[in-house]
């Protein structure tokens, strides 16, 4: 069987939605109910949602097999669907993970600056020194306006005692 | 007490110095974030949420009202000068407005958009002030069973009407419902979909989902698929003023746009896409300058812009009176209320009238401030469009991460944000609308609650769900909304076949 370009990846996506439905079903099925008397079981709603997800994704799966492919946002129906640039995708994702890893270990200013420069680079900015300068300045301003004026505590990280 | 007196009292409390300052700050921030390309009002408000964590509820709500209108105002500036609409409601504005800007009439386009938004916003807020309490009075009598039906109708209209594919809308809704399930069940304490993670017991934060699905999802999507596309700003000549002829051609579309936008905001028609398209169609067919349409007709900016704003005010009616958001932006505002432990809905008008009337009064004030401040300041906002794209996205993403973290100062929320960001990317890539997901996440738990309540009252008799005439009517609507588009499709298919 021959597929239209992009069909395989979309089938994988819809397949994973089906898997999500299965996951919800399995999680609901395996948990034990607490011993209280309820008119409606707390399992009913998850079961309905899981069946809804499995049913709908199966229908969409068949539609895609029959050639009804999605139109990516920003494109018109019939436009050529190009592959996503995996390298850039990973760069953006890595910048996000950097924030997650650094926020409590390194502190807000470091985490925010690293993510800022990372995203800027992913979008094609080659002037890393300038970007770093802007990032550090911006992060410091945000840090002080949040902690001093808005009283939202942000982690100082390695600058603890200094800031 | 009647609406008029309450409104006057609302004005009295909104006119304090500190509240006015918060209103001013809100209009400034709202316009600032709204002008930035790629940020619609829903994301703008969600991004600005952390700033309001520490101010008092009434000041925060005043600020939100101002941000709400400000973001919409800023969005139209971007569509006119950049041709990159930040949200579906400004797509039409971009269509004619950008052409006008190319013809050197950017000033007139910006002015008719701003004044039209003001006129529509003022009229619509006025109607809101008088209809919302009436609807709330009526809604107090609406029982749990009818609420279930009402929410199901809202779900199905939003999923059906948005985007091109009905089934993708419903799948998006289902994914939102799954996200809403995560956490400990309120009645039984049963933990659902937490997989042994303690942080997940509290459930998934709605703000985190909104911020990450819009900001992070968009960044991932644009970076990996539209890296090379740049922007071209159209320089603005002269001032944002309209000639006598422009006024003559604009005022009727403003009124008609309001008349189309407001009612469509009250019913869950899924945001501002439908009313702006309708308004554009009406203006095109009524205009004496039909040939100008597509080349920069001022009516094509005035009508849809007014419809967009009136629609936004209309969406506040079900939100305030029923606690039922009908668009992504209304959903964010609902969350903003909930941050302050305020539950919008029919009871709010009797339990906290001062707050709600201050809010409505500040909508008027915010709208007026916008007009006074922004028309002269338009050059300043235009400068913002010159921020390079690389820095713009870097700023949006890092601020979104900050918002996700600052909510509970928890890294669990950040992991959720990254995961939802990837979902946002996939949804964009595979043409799935995002609003149904947000509605499912917010209203899903509510639907379950009302559903159980209804059946507890009836002692487990499912007949209660369709007992009242209102429920019956709502289920009929539900049936039509789901079936009608498919029937139309089928008829078209058959016709096409018989023509061959």
Contacts between the chains, C-beta under 8 A, distances in Angstrom:
chain1	res1	chain2	res2	distance
A	10	B	430	5.5
A	13	B	426	5.8
A	13	B	429	7.8
A	13	B	430	5.2
A	14	B	430	7.7
A	17	B	171	6.2
A	17	B	175	7.1
A	20	B	175	7.2
A	20	B	178	6.4
A	21	B	174	7.8
A	23	B	193	8.0
A	24	B	178	5.8
A	24	B	181	7.2
A	24	B	193	6.6
A	27	B	192	6.9
A	27	B	193	5.4
A	27	B	195	7.4
A	28	B	192	7.0
A	31	B	190	6.4
A	31	B	191	7.3
A	31	B	192	7.4
A	33	B	188	7.3
A	33	B	190	6.7
A	34	B	188	5.5
A	34	B	189	6.2
A	34	B	190	6.2
A	36	B	188	6.2
A	38	B	187	6.4
A	38	B	188	6.0
A	38	B	452	7.8
A	39	B	452	6.9
A	39	B	455	5.2
A	39	B	456	4.8
A	39	B	459	6.9
A	39	B	460	4.9
A	40	B	451	7.1
A	40	B	452	4.6
A	40	B	455	5.3
A	40	B	456	7.4
A	40	B	460	7.7
A	42	B	185	4.2
A	42	B	187	6.5
A	42	B	188	4.6
A	42	B	190	4.6
A	42	B	192	7.2
A	43	B	190	7.7
A	45	B	181	7.1
A	45	B	448	4.7
A	45	B	451	7.5
A	46	B	181	5.6
A	46	B	192	6.0
A	46	B	193	7.7
A	49	B	174	6.1
A	49	B	177	4.7
A	49	B	178	5.9
A	49	B	181	6.5
A	49	B	444	7.9
A	50	B	178	8.0
A	52	B	170	7.7
A	52	B	174	4.9
A	52	B	177	7.6
A	53	B	171	7.1
A	53	B	174	4.4
A	53	B	175	7.3
A	53	B	178	6.8
A	56	B	167	6.0
A	56	B	170	5.5
A	56	B	171	4.9
A	56	B	174	6.2
A	57	B	171	6.2
A	59	B	167	6.0
A	60	B	167	5.3
A	60	B	168	6.9
A	60	B	171	6.4
A	63	B	167	7.0
A	68	B	165	7.9
A	70	B	165	7.3
A	70	B	168	6.9
A	70	B	429	7.8
A	70	B	430	4.5
A	70	B	431	3.2
A	70	B	432	7.4
A	71	B	164	6.7
A	71	B	431	4.9
A	72	B	225	7.4
A	72	B	428	6.5
A	72	B	429	5.3
A	72	B	430	7.3
A	72	B	431	6.2
A	73	B	221	7.0
A	73	B	428	4.2
A	73	B	429	7.7
A	73	B	431	6.9
A	74	B	225	7.9
A	74	B	226	6.7
A	74	B	428	7.8
A	77	B	164	7.5
A	82	B	225	7.1
A	84	B	224	4.3
A	84	B	225	5.4
A	84	B	429	6.9
A	85	B	223	7.8
A	85	B	224	4.6
A	85	B	225	7.1
A	85	B	227	6.6
A	86	B	224	7.3
A	88	B	223	4.9
A	88	B	224	4.6
A	88	B	227	6.3
A	89	B	220	6.2
A	89	B	223	7.0
A	89	B	224	4.0
A	89	B	425	7.7
A	91	B	223	7.5
A	92	B	219	5.9
A	92	B	220	5.2
A	92	B	223	5.0
A	92	B	224	7.1
A	92	B	397	7.9
A	93	B	220	7.0
A	93	B	418	7.4
A	93	B	422	7.5
A	95	B	397	7.4
A	96	B	216	6.6
A	96	B	397	7.4
A	96	B	401	7.0
A	96	B	417	7.8
A	96	B	418	4.9
A	96	B	421	6.6
A	97	B	418	6.7
A	99	B	398	7.4
A	99	B	401	4.8
A	99	B	405	8.0
A	99	B	414	6.6
A	100	B	411	6.1
A	100	B	414	4.6
A	100	B	415	6.3
A	100	B	418	6.6
A	103	B	405	6.0
A	103	B	411	6.7
A	103	B	414	7.0
A	104	B	411	6.3
A	108	B	402	7.7
A	111	B	401	8.0
A	112	B	398	5.1
A	112	B	401	7.7
A	112	B	402	6.9
A	115	B	394	7.6
A	115	B	397	6.6
A	115	B	398	4.9
A	115	B	401	6.3
A	116	B	394	4.5
A	116	B	395	7.2
A	116	B	397	7.9
A	116	B	398	4.8
A	117	B	394	7.3
A	118	B	394	8.0
A	119	B	219	6.6
A	119	B	223	7.8
A	119	B	390	7.8
A	119	B	393	5.7
A	119	B	394	4.1
A	119	B	397	4.8
A	119	B	398	7.1
A	120	B	390	4.4
A	120	B	391	6.0
A	120	B	393	7.5
A	120	B	394	4.1
A	121	B	390	7.8
A	122	B	223	5.0
A	123	B	222	7.9
A	123	B	223	5.7
A	123	B	227	6.9
A	123	B	389	6.0
A	123	B	390	4.1
A	123	B	393	5.4
A	123	B	394	7.3
A	124	B	227	6.0
A	124	B	390	6.1
A	125	B	388	7.5
A	125	B	390	3.8
A	125	B	391	7.5
A	131	B	390	7.6
A	131	B	391	7.5
A	131	B	394	7.5
A	134	B	391	6.7
A	135	B	394	7.4
A	138	B	395	7.3
A	139	B	398	7.7
A	142	B	402	7.1
A	146	B	50	7.7
A	146	B	402	8.0
A	146	B	406	7.3
A	150	B	50	7.8
A	150	B	51	6.2
A	150	B	53	7.2
A	150	B	54	5.5
A	151	B	54	5.0
A	152	B	50	6.3
A	152	B	53	6.0
A	152	B	54	6.6
A	152	B	406	5.3
A	153	B	409	6.8
A	154	B	402	7.8
A	154	B	406	7.0
A	155	B	409	7.8
